[in-house]
Amino acid sequence: AAEEEREAEAKAEREADREAAAEEEERLAAAAKREAAAAAIVAARAAEEREAEAQLQADAEAADDAEVGAAEEKEAAIAAQLAATFAAEARERADAREKADARERAGAAAATRARAQAEAEAEAAERDAEAAVFTAGGRGGGGA
C-alpha cells in the first residue's frame, strides 16, 4: 500500500510537472505572440516613417523642380525679350541704312541728271559757238 501510495504521489508529481511545463509553454507562447505583435507594430511604424520621409523628399524635389522650372521660364522670357530688342535694333539699323542708300541713290541720280544737263548745256554752247563761228565765217568770207 505504501508503494502504491508512492507511485500515486510520483504520478501526481509527474502530472503536476507536466501541467507546470504546459503552463510555462503557454506563457512562453503568449510572450512570443506579444513580442511578435510589438515587432509588427515597430515595423509598421518604421514603414510609415520611411513612407513619410520619402513623401517629404518627393515634395522637396517637386518644389526644387518647380523652382528650377520657374527660373528656366524666367530666363527664357528674358532671352525672348533680348531677342525682340535685338531684332528691333536690327530693323532700325536696316531702315536707317535703307534711307541712307535711298539718299545716296537720289544724290547719285541728281548728280547724273546735273552731269547730263551740264553736258547738254556744254554741247548746246559748243553748237552755238560753232554756229557763231560758221555764221561769222560765212559773213566774213562773203564780205571780203
Secondary structure, 3 states (H helix, E strand, C coil): CHHHHHHHHHHHHHHHHHHHHHHHHHHHHHHHHHHHHHHHHHHHHHHHHHHHHHHHHHHHHHHHHHHHHHHHHHHHHHHHHHHHHHHHHHHHHHHHHHHHHHHHHHHHHHHHHHHHHHHHHHHHHHHHHHHHHHHHHHHHHHHC
